[in-house]
Amino acid sequence: MGSRKKTAVKKIAVVGIIIGAGAMALAQSPWDDIKRKIQGMKPGTSVNQLSNDKVVAGLKQALQISTGNAVAATGHVDGFFKNEAIKILLPEKLRSAAKALRMVGMGGQVDALEVGMNRAAEQATPQAKQIFLRAVTNMSFADAKGILTGGDTAATEYFRKQSSAELTTAFAPIVHKSMENVGVVKQYNQIMKNPVASAVANDRNFSLDNYVVGKTMDGLFYMLGEEEKKIRKDPAAQVTSLLKEVFGAAAKEKQPK
C-alpha cells in the first residue's frame, strides 16, 4: 500500500507541474493549444489525456497530405532543376573544375550532366509516396504524440528515420536507369576522361549513383519539412475538417472577437 501511495503522490506532482507550466506559459505555440482544444479541454490538460484515436487520426491525415504534396512538388519535370532550394548541383570536386572544363569546350557536357542528375531525381521521387504511406499506416500513438509535441519538422524526422533505407533501395535502380536514358552516365564518363576532372576521377569512393540518390532524398525531405511547417502553422493548408479541428484551433482562438 505504501508503494501505491508513493506512486499516486508522484503522479499528482507530475500533473501539478504540467498544469503550473501551462498556466505560466499560456499559449506558447499553436501546438500547446491544439493539445487541449482537440476535445475542448481546459488549459493544463496532459497530452496523455487526449483521445488516442483523435490524435492519431489527425496526425495521419496531416502526414498523408503533406507527403503527397511533397512528392507532387518534386516528381515532375523541373521539380528539382528549377527549385533552387533542392536543385542537384555538380559534385563538389567536379564543381570546382567546371569553369576550367568550360574553357576547354566541355560546357555542354557539364550542363547536360547537371540537368540529367535532376531529371533522374524527378523520376525517382514518385516512388516515395507509397513508402511514406506505409510509414503513416504503421504509426503508433507514441509516434503520433512525439510528433505532436515535437518541433516544426518532427514528422519529417520521423519519416527520415523510418523510410530512408527503403527509399534508398527504391530510388537506386530508378536513378541509375534514368541517368542512362538521358545520357548522364555517358556524359559523366566523357568528363572524367579529361585531366581537369582528375580530382573526381581519382576518388574511388565516389559513386555518381549514390550521390544523386542522396541528393534526391535530401531534396524530398526538405520539401516534406516545408509542407509540415505549412500544415502546422497555416490555416489555409488545413484542407479537411479534421485538420481544421486539430491544427486550426489556436488560430481561431486568437482571432479578434
C-alpha positions in Angstrom: 0.0 0.0 0.0 2.9 2.4 0.8 4.3 1.9 -2.7 0.9 2.7 -4.2 0.6 5.9 -2.2 4.1 7.0 -3.3 3.2 6.3 -6.9 -0.1 8.3 -6.6 1.8 11.2 -5.0 4.3 11.2 -7.8 1.5 11.2 -10.4 -0.2 14.2 -8.7 3.1 16.0 -8.6 3.7 15.5 -12.3 0.2 16.7 -13.2 0.7 19.7 -10.9 3.9 20.6 -12.8 2.2 20.3 -16.1 -0.7 22.4 -15.0 1.6 25.0 -13.5 3.7 25.2 -16.6 0.7 25.5 -18.8 -0.7 28.4 -16.7 2.6 30.2 -16.8 3.3 29.7 -20.5 -0.3 30.4 -21.6 -0.3 29.6 -25.4 3.4 29.2 -26.1 2.6 27.9 -29.6 -0.3 26.7 -31.7 0.6 23.1 -30.7 0.1 23.9 -27.0 -3.5 25.0 -27.8 -4.0 22.0 -30.1 -3.3 19.6 -27.3 -6.1 20.9 -25.2 -8.5 22.2 -27.8 -8.9 18.9 -29.8 -11.7 17.9 -27.4 -12.4 21.3 -25.8 -10.1 20.6 -22.9 -9.0 23.2 -20.4 -5.5 24.7 -20.3 -3.0 22.4 -18.5 -4.6 19.1 -19.6 -1.9 16.5 -20.1 -1.2 15.2 -23.6 -1.7 11.7 -22.1 -5.4 12.6 -21.6 -6.1 13.3 -25.3 -8.1 10.9 -27.3 -5.7 8.4 -28.8 -7.9 7.9 -31.8 -8.2 11.7 -32.5 -4.5 12.4 -32.1 -3.5 9.5 -34.4 -6.3 10.2 -37.0 -5.4 13.9 -37.2 -1.7 13.3 -37.5 -2.1 10.6 -40.1 -4.3 12.7 -42.2 -1.9 15.7 -42.0 1.0 13.4 -42.9 -0.8 11.9 -45.9 -1.5 15.3 -47.2 2.0 16.7 -46.6 3.8 13.7 -48.1 1.5 13.8 -51.1 2.2 17.5 -51.7 6.0 17.0 -51.3 6.1 14.2 -53.8 3.9 16.1 -56.2 6.1 19.1 -55.9 9.3 17.2 -56.8 8.1 14.3 -59.0 7.8 16.2 -62.3 10.0 17.9 -64.9 11.9 20.8 -63.3 10.6 19.8 -59.8 14.3 19.7 -58.8 16.0 21.5 -61.5 14.1 24.8 -61.2 13.8 24.8 -57.4 17.0 26.5 -56.1 16.4 25.1 -52.7 16.8 21.4 -53.8 18.5 21.6 -57.2 21.2 19.0 -57.5 24.5 20.6 -58.3 27.6 19.0 -59.7 29.6 17.0 -57.2 31.7 19.4 -55.2 35.1 18.4 -56.6 33.8 18.5 -60.1 32.1 21.8 -59.5 35.4 23.4 -58.7 36.7 22.1 -62.1 33.6 23.2 -64.1 35.0 26.6 -65.1 38.1 25.0 -66.5 36.1 22.4 -68.3 34.0 25.1 -69.9 37.2 26.8 -71.1 38.3 23.6 -72.9 34.9 23.3 -74.7 33.1 20.9 -72.4 30.5 23.4 -71.2 27.7 21.5 -72.9 28.7 18.2 -71.3 28.8 19.9 -67.9 25.4 21.4 -68.3 23.9 18.2 -69.6 25.3 16.3 -66.6 23.7 18.7 -64.1 20.3 18.6 -65.9 20.4 14.8 -66.2 21.0 14.4 -62.4 18.0 16.5 -61.7 15.8 14.6 -64.2 16.8 11.3 -62.5 15.7 12.7 -59.1 12.4 13.9 -60.6 11.7 10.5 -62.0 12.5 8.7 -58.7 10.6 10.7 -56.2 7.0 9.5 -57.1 8.1 6.1 -55.7 8.3 7.7 -52.3 4.5 8.2 -51.9 3.7 4.5 -51.1 6.7 4.2 -48.9 5.6 7.2 -46.9 2.0 5.9 -46.7 3.3 2.7 -45.2 5.2 4.6 -42.6 2.0 6.5 -41.7 0.0 3.3 -41.5 2.5 1.8 -39.1 2.5 4.9 -36.8 1.7 4.2 -33.2 0.1 6.5 -30.7 3.5 7.1 -29.1 4.9 8.1 -32.6 1.9 10.5 -33.1 2.3 12.0 -29.6 6.0 12.5 -30.2 5.3 14.3 -33.5 2.5 16.4 -31.9 4.8 17.6 -29.1 7.9 17.8 -31.3 9.5 20.7 -33.3 8.4 22.1 -36.6 9.8 19.2 -38.6 9.3 16.3 -36.1 7.2 14.4 -38.6 9.8 14.8 -41.3 12.4 13.5 -39.0 10.1 10.5 -38.2 9.9 9.8 -41.9 13.7 10.1 -42.4 14.2 7.6 -39.6 11.5 5.2 -40.7 11.9 5.4 -44.5 15.5 6.3 -45.5 16.6 2.7 -46.1 13.5 1.7 -48.1 13.8 5.0 -50.1 17.4 4.3 -50.9 16.6 0.8 -52.2 13.7 2.1 -54.3 15.5 5.1 -55.7 18.8 3.5 -56.7 17.6 1.5 -59.8 15.4 4.3 -61.0 18.1 6.9 -60.7 20.6 4.6 -62.5 18.2 3.8 -65.3 17.1 7.4 -65.7 20.7 8.6 -65.9 21.5 6.0 -68.5 18.4 7.0 -70.5 19.1 10.7 -70.6 22.8 10.2 -71.2 24.2 11.2 -67.8 26.4 8.2 -67.4 27.9 8.8 -70.9 28.4 12.5 -70.2 30.0 11.8 -66.9 32.4 9.2 -68.3 33.5 11.6 -71.0 34.1 14.4 -68.5 36.1 12.0 -66.3 38.5 11.4 -69.2 39.6 15.0 -69.1 42.6 15.7 -66.9 40.9 18.7 -65.4 38.4 16.3 -63.7 41.1 14.1 -62.3 40.4 15.0 -58.7 37.0 13.3 -59.0 38.2 10.5 -61.3 40.8 9.5 -58.8 38.3 9.3 -55.9 37.5 5.6 -56.0 35.0 6.0 -53.1 32.8 8.4 -55.2 29.7 6.9 -56.9 27.6 9.2 -59.1 24.6 6.9 -58.4 24.9 7.2 -54.7 25.5 11.0 -54.9 22.3 11.5 -56.9 20.2 9.2 -54.7 21.5 11.0 -51.6 20.7 14.4 -53.0 17.3 13.2 -54.2 16.4 12.2 -50.6 17.8 15.4 -49.2 15.5 17.4 -51.6 12.5 15.3 -50.9 12.9 15.6 -47.1 13.5 19.3 -47.4 10.2 19.7 -49.3 8.4 17.5 -46.8 9.7 19.7 -44.0 8.3 22.8 -45.7 4.9 21.1 -46.2 4.9 20.1 -42.5 5.5 23.7 -41.4 2.6 24.8 -43.5 0.1 22.4 -42.0 1.3 23.2 -38.5 1.0 27.0 -38.9 -1.1 28.0 -41.9 -4.9 27.6 -41.7 -5.1 27.7 -45.5 -3.2 24.4 -45.6 -5.7 22.7 -43.3 -7.9 21.4 -46.1 -10.2 19.0 -44.2 -12.5 19.4 -41.2 -10.3 17.1 -39.1 -7.2 19.1 -39.8 -9.1 22.4 -39.1 -10.1 20.9 -35.7 -6.7 19.6 -34.8 -4.4 22.3 -36.3 -6.7 25.3 -36.6 -8.0 25.7 -33.0 -5.3 28.1 -31.9 -5.6 30.3 -34.9 -9.4 30.6 -34.3 -8.9 31.4 -30.7 -6.5 34.3 -31.4 -8.8 36.0 -33.9 -10.3 39.3 -32.7 -13.7 38.9 -31.2 
